[in-house]
Amino acid sequence: MYGPNQCSFAWEPFNRCNHVQTAARNSGPAKALLEAMGGRQFRTILADPPWRFQHKAGKVAPEHRRLSRYATMTLDEIYALPVAGLVAPVAHLYLWCPNALLPDGLRVLAEWGFTYKANIVWHKVRKDGGSDGRGVGFYFRNVTELILFGTRGKNAPTLAPGRRQVNLIATRKREHSRKPDEQYQLIEACSPGPFLELFGRGVRPGWVTWGDQAEESYEPRWKTYSHNSVTEREKLFVAV
């Protein structure tokens, strides 16, 4: 049983050959999201879509049969998510986007009814503070990911702390695709609530979280780095 701020679901991979974007709006994740929100509106949304990469032969593809990390979605299905219907007339969007899919990320932002304004860079570092070169990339070794920031409506600036906030997060990475918890403090300081996280892992007080891993008991179900959500939580427990 899930609490009022937990919305878990599961979806089947979307078949691009048999569907178009219009049909996607009335089925699958789009329908599940709309039903789960029950008419609620939010001022700020954080989204980390399960992007599908074209190159499926290597580790860059989370749905690769050797990895089985999580199901992914086509662009049509991501475009079709009814985000515009879940936000207030004036709202903020923080959209995680892989470097290789930047043009797609900008279109998703626009399809959801937002205008691109800026970005925040996540620099993945080692324990000693240097760049963590274990990332993937077809042209360069990726040690960064982007949050695309967009606004909706007139007079939608960040809150006062946003004018002092640098657009950089430098932290160690955990399991595949898990984003840094530091993002929450940044967003809560710079943007107004209510807050909604799409495709979240675990839950956070003060947020509504939606996704098939939106569970308090979340932990990675695949082989991953020694520094991950579980080991980090164990260290905090020992410290307390």
Buried (B, 14 or more C-beta within 10 A) or exposed (E): EBEEBBBBBEBEBBEEEEBEBEBBBEBBBBBBBBEBBEEEEBBBBBBBBBBBBEEEEEEBBBBBEEBEBBBBBBBBBBBBBBBEBBBBEBBBBBBBBBBBBEEBBBBBBEBBBBEBBEBBEBBBBBEEEEBBEEBBEEEEEBBBBBBBBBBBBEEBEBEEEBEEBEEEBBBBBBBBBBBBBEBBEBBBBBBBEBBBBBBBBBBBEEBBBBBBBBBEEBBBEEEBBEBBBBBBEEEEEEEE
